Amino acid sequence: MYVNELIEVLPNQVVTRNYTTNFVAYEFLFNVSGLAANVTEISVWGKTSSGELVDAHRFVSAEPSGSGG
């Protein structure tokens, strides 16, 4: 396991986390709970070492996850 982090996010708060790795593959799991779980949106963007966004490494709540949702 590379990162195991539990954070609390307040309404309308934006949280940014930066992790650096040289793995061939990786997986993020997001567990959302509480009263606002059904209106919480998550987006994740990969970046190159120079800070450029990588479209192939992105996840946005409005896009299907590939697991039936």
C-alpha positions as CSV (number, residue, x, y, z in Angstrom):
1,M,0.0,0.0,0.0
2,Y,1.4,3.4,-1.0
3,V,-1.2,5.8,0.6
4,N,-3.9,5.2,3.1
5,E,-5.6,8.5,4.0
6,L,-8.9,9.4,5.7
7,I,-10.0,13.0,5.2
8,E,-13.1,15.0,6.1
9,V,-14.3,17.4,3.5
10,L,-16.7,20.2,4.4
11,P,-19.6,21.3,2.1
12,N,-18.3,23.2,-1.0
13,Q,-14.7,22.5,0.0
14,V,-12.1,21.6,-2.6
15,V,-9.3,19.3,-1.5
16,T,-6.1,18.8,-3.5
17,R,-3.6,16.0,-2.8
18,N,-0.4,15.3,-4.7
19,Y,1.2,11.9,-4.8
20,T,4.3,10.9,-6.8
21,T,4.9,7.4,-8.0
22,N,6.6,5.4,-10.6
23,F,4.2,2.5,-10.6
24,V,3.0,0.8,-13.8
25,A,-0.5,0.6,-12.5
26,Y,-2.3,2.1,-9.5
27,E,-5.8,2.1,-8.0
28,F,-7.7,4.7,-5.9
29,L,-10.7,3.8,-3.8
30,F,-13.1,6.5,-2.6
31,N,-15.6,5.8,0.1
32,V,-18.2,8.6,0.5
33,S,-20.6,8.5,3.4
34,G,-22.8,10.7,5.4
35,L,-25.8,12.9,4.6
36,A,-24.2,14.4,1.5
37,A,-23.0,11.2,0.0
38,N,-25.6,11.3,-2.9
39,V,-24.6,14.8,-3.9
40,T,-20.8,14.5,-3.5
41,E,-18.7,14.6,-6.7
42,I,-15.1,13.4,-7.1
43,S,-12.7,14.2,-9.8
44,V,-9.1,12.9,-10.1
45,W,-6.5,14.0,-12.6
46,G,-3.1,12.6,-13.3
47,K,-0.2,15.0,-14.0
48,T,3.2,14.6,-15.7
49,S,6.3,15.4,-13.7
50,S,6.2,18.9,-15.2
51,G,2.6,19.4,-14.0
52,E,0.7,18.9,-17.3
53,L,-2.7,17.2,-17.0
54,V,-2.9,13.7,-18.4
55,D,-6.3,13.0,-20.0
56,A,-5.8,9.2,-19.9
57,H,-5.4,9.4,-16.1
58,R,-8.6,11.2,-15.2
59,F,-11.8,10.3,-13.4
60,V,-14.7,12.8,-13.2
61,S,-18.0,12.0,-11.4
62,A,-20.1,12.7,-14.5
63,E,-18.3,9.9,-16.4
64,P,-19.2,6.2,-16.2
65,S,-16.7,4.3,-14.0
66,G,-16.8,1.2,-16.1
67,S,-18.3,-0.9,-13.2
68,G,-21.9,-0.4,-14.1
69,G,-22.1,3.1,-12.6
